[in-house]
């Protein structure tokens, strides 16, 4: 079995795979939680990969490397697609992994991956299996916090999945409309523009806020909550096959 670890801004997400099949998903707030979970006694894990959007993950690296062979996903790691991003060294591992996850599901097609988490990230891979790039904007929770942090009088409002009013009739409703409906409008607008430019494009939706957006978007999309982990696993399998060929 293989282990894929996605270290995000707020959580550590792990996926245990048997080949390409996801057999377990879990998430943790800290390394201590991960260690206490005793993952390596629950599964016989033969290899692992870590992708991280934060710089400080040395302790997690040391823990996992002490259990099995480990790949740290970086811009120098071999991948099964061509990376055409012009600043590859600054490309977030989660963005590229999500695109490779989409590629593993639907190769040789134009695909837009929307990862709605701390940020909303748009990642485009073309029908030649080339990662081109996309866009990054603040995530839904970040937008609520920004309104509170960068103004004198606007309160911090909690996310409300059931809110649908276009016209807010008080300050709370106005913020909910602006943040939540605004996010929906943004994502919908991006999808429409990509569909104009690339007819027949596949749309993949993933990330913590994907369920909310999936319900709100009246479009044909593929909701794939584990797309980043699937992409990391695909990279791990690709590198394992390369090394087999060298032996």
N, C-alpha and C positions, 0 to 999 in steps of 0.2 A: 504494500500500500504506500501511497504518497501523501505528504502533508503540504498544503498550501496555506501560507500565513499572509494576511493583508493587514498591515499596521496603518490605521488611519489616524486622523486628527483626534478622534474621540474614542475609538474602540480598536481592539485586536480581534480580527475575524479569522477563523480557521476553517479549513475544509479538508476532510480526510477522503481520499479518492482510492478506488480500486480500478486501476486503469483510467478510463474517462468517466467512470460512474462516481458521483458524489454519494458517499455512504454516511457522512456525518458533517453537520455544520454546527458551529457554536461561536460565541463571542465573549470577550472578557474585557474588563476595564483596566487590568494591570497584569504584569508578568506573574505576580504572586497568585492571582486567581488562576492563571493558566497552569502554573506548577501544581497548585492544589487539586486541579481537575484530574491529574494523573493520566494525561492523554496517552503517554507512551506505555502504560500498562493496560490500557483498554484496546490498543491496536498495535499490530506489528508493522511499524512504519520503516520503510527501507530507504526513503530519500525525502528531502523537504526543500521548499523554496520560500523565501521571504521577499515580499514587496512592501516598501515603506514610503510614506509621504512625509515622515518626520525624520530628523537627523539622529536622535538619541534612541537607538534600539540595540545597543551593544549587548546589554544583559540578556535580551531575548535571543540574540544570535548565539551567544555563548551557551545558553541553556539548550537550544535545539541542536547546535553543532555537537554537543556532548552526547546526543542520543542517536544521531544518524548523519549521513552525508548531507551537506546543505549547500544550496545555491543562494547567493544574495543577488536578487534581480537588479541590474543596473543597465546603463546604456551600452555596456560592453558585452552583455549576455547575448548569446545566440538566440534568435527568435525565428519563428516559421514564416514571417512576413517581412516585407521591406519597410524600414522606417525612413520616411522622406521628410520628417519634421526637421526644420532648419536649425533648431537649437535642441538637438537630441539630448544633450547633457542636462538640460533643465526640464525635460519632459517628465511629469509625474509618473511613477511606476503604475499607479492605479489606472491612469488614462490609457496607457499602452496595453496593459493587461486586459482591460475591458474590451478594447478593440480586438485583441487576439482571441478573447472569449467569443466575440461575435463571429470572427473568422472561423473558429472551430465548429460553429453551428452552421454557418452559411458561407462557405468559401466562394471565391470568384464572383462575388456580387458587391454592389455598392451598399454600404451599411452605415447608418448613423447610430452611434451609441450615446444615450443620454444617461449620465450617472448623477442622480439627484441625491447628494449627501450634504456634507458641510458646504461645499460649493456645488453648483450645477455645471457639469462638464459635458461638452459636446465633442465627440470624437468621430472622425470620418475615416473610413477605410474604403478604398475604391475596388472596382471589379478586377483589378490587377493584383489584388492582395497587397496594397501599399497603404501604410498609415500616412495620412497627409497632415492632419491637425484638426482644428475645430475652434472651440470657444470656451471661456470660463466666466461664470458670473456668480454672485453671492447665492448661497443656498437659502432656503426658506427661514430657518432659524437664525441665520446670520443677518437676514434683512430685519427681522424683529429686533434683534440686539442692536443693530446699527441705528435704527430710528431712536431707540432709547439712549444709546451712548453719545450720539452726535447732535442731540437737540437738548434744550433746557427743560422742556415740559412734557414731551411725549412719553407715556408710560411703556413699560415692557409688557407686551401682550403675549399670551400663550397661543400656540398653534391650535386651531379648532377645525378639525377635518369636516365637520358638518356645516360650516359657514358657507353660504352661497350668495349672499346679498351683493348685488353690484353697487348699489348706492348706500354707503354707510351713513347712518343717521345720528351717530355720535362718534367720539374720537376712537373708541375701541373698534367699532364696526368699520370706520374709515381705514384704520390700520390693517385690519383683517382683509378688507377688500383690496387694498393696495398691495399688500404682501402676497396673499394667497392667490387671489384672482390675477394679480399682476404676474406672478410666477407662471401660472397656467397659460396666460396670454403669451408670455415670452417663449415658453417651450412650444406651444402650438405654432407660433409664428416661425420659429426656427425650422420646425418640421415642414411646414408649408413651403418655405423657401428652398429647403433641400429637395423636396419633391418636385418643385418646378425645375430645378437644375439637373436632377438625377431621377427621371421617371422610373418607377418600379423599385426605388430604394427601400431596403429593409430598415425598420426603426426598432431599436432595442432600448428598453428602459430598465434601469437598475438603480441601486442605492436605497438609502433609508427612507426617502420620501417618495419612492417610486409607486407605492400602493396608492397614495393620495393622488398623484398625477395620473396614474392609470385610470382611476375612476372618473377623473374630471375630463380627460381627453377623449373626444369622440372620434377616435381614429384607430386604424389598424396598426397595432404595435405588438412587439414581442416583449412581455414582461419576464425578465430573467434576473431574479434577486441575487444569484450567486455568480454573476458574469465575471467579475474581477477574479474570484477564486478559480473559476473554470479556466480563465486565461492564464493565470499563474501555473495551474496544473499542466496546461498544454505546453507552456514553455519548459517546464520540468521534464515532461515526456520527450519533447523535442531534443533537449540536451542529452538526455539519457540515451536516445537512439544514436545521436552523433558519437558519443563515447563508445557505444557498442561497435559502431562502424570502424572506429580507430583501433579497436582491440584485435 
